[in-house]
Amino acid sequence: MTMELRSARPDDAPALADLYRVCFPAILRTASEWLEDVQSTPRRSWNDIIITIDSGVLAGALTLYPHELFIGGGSLKSGGIGGVAVLPEFRSRGISSQMMAEAFRRMNRSGQVLSMLYPFRHSFYARAGYGLIGELQRITTDVLSFPESVLAKHVLPFTERDLPNLDACYRSYALHSTCMIARTADTWRYDIGQWTRSEKQLYCFHENETVTGYILLTPHQHITVSEFVWTSLSALRGLLGFLRECVGNGRTVSICQPRDGFLQTLLLDPVIPEAVPLQELFPASGHFGYGYMARVIDCAAALRNRGYRPSTGDVTFEIDDPLFPENRMPITLHCHGNGFEVDHTASPNTLRMNIFVFSQVFCGYLPLEAAIRTGQAAATGDGEFVGSAFSVPAPNCLDFF
């Protein structure tokens, strides 16, 4: 029988439940739960679930998550990919590659210029042009390491009337961050409902009749902070002081931050309680984790929608992309102070790299200078300004898909 690639339908729910029960046994979901989840979530629809039917069997599936994300203060239409699954007996037949190709076609048609995903194995998706951009530090420390603050009294449990100000706070923070995903009112309501069911608690910092920070945590014996967002110094101090007052709930706190974070500099003792020193002065305080990946789908459109730091100069990108021929055309970025243009005129300054490396540089994870120094990119002429123009905070996506 021929292989069929199509969008899922509600009557595929039982087969999807069976597929994911085999491929992701830790995440059990019945057919009725599949129906309820797809119908209730604002993040995806049945049309966003791509399935493969092979010999009459639902052999594979993946999900597209259309969204908007921020880089350098600019916003880009993008697509997340998640839940890539193939039944064991149908593997090594190219099903995953065919579903990924269909996902690329759909994202390209809908104007999604960049794609992100959380890989099961980085090397697998690197073959499709995805580059590593996600890196987090997890700090684990004693509750009493957080500084006291009288501002902690302004941290209060979330209520429905906080939602507009909470969204404005998040968006302000996201605009100054990298690869954070825009959230709608429906997305917030859905997420808050999910958090409540999983025993997570949301607290907002109130300042001048608005919300300038919030914290999402799980208040068990070991407190896990899932989101820590602040847009004012008062909010930062208040939220840190609030964590110190959680001493009655647990002894330790784990909190994640991007690799350029600085929370450890604000802690009294940024170490794990009773940690065995790795060296005399270096007791353990947490670990690094490498996670999500990104791939630019439309390089010219992505460059037009990204934000840049003020700079002056022009450079032509020559990008090796075996999947999208249009990306192999020379693309020139002209920066003039606070403005910029993107076209296909030639420049004596060139940067050559493959799409894997370009995606990492574009998202601000891999500094251009480091890419050139390590042989991952080649430069001719004077394109040094690109390094400063592309400079952004380290990627920090708070959403999982």
N, C-alpha and C positions, 0 to 999 in steps of 0.2 A: 504494500500500500504506500501511497505517497505521503510525504510529510506536510502537514498543514500548520501554518503560522497565522494566528489571528488574535483578536482581543477576547478576553474572557467574557462570559455571560453569567447571570445568576445561577443558571442550571449547571454551571461548572463547579459550583461551591463544594459538593461532595468530593469530586476528584482533586480539587485544590487542597482540601483538608487532608486527603490521603497522601498527596505529594509531599506536603510540608511536614506531615507526621513522620515520614521516612527520612527526609533530608534534614530537618531541624527538630529532632525528638525532644529537645528541651522546651520548645514552644508548641504546645498542643492547642489546637483550635478546631472545634467541630464545624460542620457545614453551616449550621445555623449561626454560629459565631462569625464565620466568614461573611455571611449575608449581612448580618447586623453591622459588622465593622465597615465593610465597603460602603454600605448605604449611609452610615452615620459620619464617617470621616470626611472632612473637607480637603484632605491632602491628596486623594486619588479617587478615581471612578473605575467602573468595570472596564471602560475603554483603555485605561492606563495599565491594565494587567495584560501582558503579552504571554500567550501560551503556545506550546507546541503539541500537536496531536500526531503521534506516530503509531501506525498500525492500530488505530482506533483507541489508543491509550493517551491520556494527558501525561506526557512524558517530561515536560519542563515548563517553567514559568519564571517571569520576572515582573517587577512593577516599576513603572515610571512615576516620579513625583515631581510634577511641574511646580516651579517656584521662582522667586526673585531673590537674588542675593547681592550683597554689597561688597565692592572692592574699591578702595581709594576714594570713597565718597560717592562713587558712581554705582548705578544699579544695573544688573544684567538679568535677562531671562535665562533660566537654567533648568536643568532637569536632574533630579536625583534618581539613582537606580538602586533598587534593593530587592531582597528576597529572590536572588538568582538560584534556582534549584532545578536539578535534573535527576530523575530516578536512576539508581545505580545501574540497572540493566540497560539503560539507554545512553550511558556516558561514552565518551570517546567517539561520538558520531558527529560532532560539530554542532550540536543543538545549542549550547550556550553561545557559541560564536554567531549563529544565525539569529538568535534572539537579540543579542547585542547589536548586530547590524540593523535589525528592524528598529530597535530603540534609537539608534543614531539617525536613521531615516526620519523617524517621527519627530525627534527633537529638532533636526535641521529644518523640516517643513514648517514647524511651529515657531521658528525664530529663537529657539533656545540655544544660546551661543556657547554654553559651557555645561559640562556634566560632572556631578560628584557622586561618589559611592564609598561605602565602607567594605573593603575587600575581605574575602576569606583567605586570600593569598595575594600579596602584592604583585608577584611576578606574573600571575595569570592576567591581570588587568593591564600591566605594563605593556603587554603585547598589543593591546588595543589603543595604546597611546596615553594611558592614565599615568600621571606622575604623583608621587607622594607629596602631600601638602599638610597633612595633619600630624601634629606632635603636641602632646600635653605633658605637663608635669603634674603629678599628684602629690600633694603635700599632706602628710599625716602628722598631727601634732596634738599635744595636750590642749584641752579646752582653755586652760588657764594661761596658755601662751598668747591668746588674743588680748589686745589691750583693752582696758576698761574705757567706757565712754558714757557720759551722761546723755548722749544723743541716742543711746539704745532705746530709750523710752518712746522714741518716734517710730519704732519698728512694730507694726501691728499686723495681725492676721488679715489676709486678703478678704475683701468683700466684693460683691458684684459691682458696686458703685466705683470701685477702684479701676475697673477694666480699661476705660478710655485713657486714663493717666498712666496705667501700667504699660499699655501698648505704646504710648508716646515716649515713655522712658526707654523701653526696649529699642524702639526705632532710632532714637537719638544715639544710644550706645552702639547699635549695629552700624550706623552710618560712619562711625569713627573706628570700626573694627574691620576685620577682613573675613569674607566668606560666611558671614552670618546671614541667615535666611529671614526674609520678611514674613511676618505673621499677620493674619487677618483677625477680625473679631471672632469669626467662626472657628478659626484655628485655635485661638486662645481658649474659647469655651470648651472645645473638644479636648485640648491638652489638659486644662484644669480638671475636667471630669476624669480623665485618665489618671492624673496625679492623685486625685482624691481617692480613687479606688485602690491605688497602690500604696496608700498611707504616706505619700509625700505631703509636705506642708509648705504653703506659700506665704511669705511675709513681705510687706511693703514698707519702705521708708517714706514717711510723709514729711514734706517740707514746703512751706508757703502754699498750702492747699493743693499740692500736687504730689505725684510719686516721682522721686528722683533715684530710686534704687529698689532692688528686691532680692530676695534669697529664696531658693527652693531647696528643701532638705528633707532627709528621712531621719526622724528623731528617735533612733534606737540607741542601745548602749554605745555603739559606735556611730557617730553622726556622719552621714554622707551628704555633702553639698553638691547638688546637681547643677544649679545655676546661681551665679553670683554677679549681679549687674549693678553698676552705680554710675551716675552721671554728675555727681557733685562730691566735693570733699566731705561735706557733712554726711552724705549717704554712706560713703566708704567707712568713715569712723563709726557711724551708728550701727552699720551691719556687722563690723568686726566686734564692737562692744556687745551686740546682741548674741553673737556666737559664744562669747565668754560667759554670758548669763545662762547658756544652755547646760551648764555644769551639772544641773540636776538630772538631765536626760542621759548623759553619757560622759565618758572620760576623754575620749579622743574624737577628733574631727578630721575627715578627709575632704580636701577641696582641690579641684583641678584648675589649672590655668595654662595659657599658651606659653611657649618657650621663652617669650620675652616678658613674662609676668614678673611681678615684684612683691607679691604678698609676703614672701618669706622675710623680706627686709622690715616688715611691720610687726613681726611676731617676736615675742620675748624670748622664746626658745624654740626655733623651727626644727625640732627633731621629734622622732617617735619616742614616746615615753618608754624608758627602760631598754632603749635600743642598744644592741651590741655595736660598739664602734668598729667601723671598717678600717680606720686608722685612728691614731690617738685623738685627733681633733675633728674627725669626720663621722659622727654617728649617723645612722640612716635616718632619712626624713621623708622618703617616698621613692618614686620611680618615674621614669619616662615611659611614654607609650606612643607608638607610631600607628596612626589610624587611617583616616580617610584620604582618598585620592581624587584628583580632578583631571579633566581632559577638555581642552578647548576644542569646540566643534567648528566654529566659524571664526577664524583668527581676525579677519578684518573687522567684522561686526563687534567682536569682543574688545578689540583695541579702541573702537569708537565709543563704547559704552562704559569703559573703565574710567576711574578717576586717577589723576596724576598730581604729583607735587609740582609746584612752579619750576620750570626749567626751560632751557633754550637749546635747540639743536634739532637735527633730523637723522634718522637711521632707517635703513631698509632691512626688514627681516626676511631671511630666506629659510623657510621651514620645510623640513622633510616630513610629509604626512602621507603615508601610503593609502589611507582610507578616503581622504577628501582632496581631490586634485586641486580645487580652488585655493586651498591653503598653501599649495606649492608655488603660487604666483608671488612675486616679490611684493611685499606690503610695507609701505613707508609711513612712519610716524613723524610728524612735524610738530615740535613743541615750541611755543613762543610765549614765554611768561606763563600766564594763567590759562592760555588757550592752547588748543591742539587741533590737528587735522590728520586724517588717515586717507591715503590714496595709494595708487600703484605706480607713481613716478619713481624713477631710480634716484638713489643717493650714493655718493662715494663712500659713505659710512655704512657698513653692512654687518649684520649679526647672523650667523648660520648655526642652526641647531635643529634637532628633531622635535616632533610634537610633544613627546614625553617631557623633554627639558623645558620647552617653551611654556607648557602648562604650569610647571613648577615656578618658573620665573614670573609668569603672568600673575599668579596668585600670591606672589610675595613671599613664597617659602624659600626658594633658592635664590640668593643674591646673584645678580648677573656677573659680578666680579668673580665669585666663587665658581660659577659655571665655566667661565673662561679659564680660570686658573687650573681647574681640574680636567680640562679638555672636553667638557660636555658641550661647549659652545666655542665658536671661532669668530674673531672680530677683525675687520679691516677698517682703516680710517679712524675717525674720532667719534666713537659712540658712547663715550664714558657717561654722558649726561643721563643715559637711559637708566643707569643704576639708581641715581637719585630720583628720577621721575617715577620709577616703579616702586620706590620705597614705601612700604605700608607696614602696619603692625602684623605680627605673625598670625596666620589663619587661626580662627577660633569659632568653629561651628558648634552651636549648642543643640542642634536638631539631629536626630538619628532616624534613619530610614533603611 
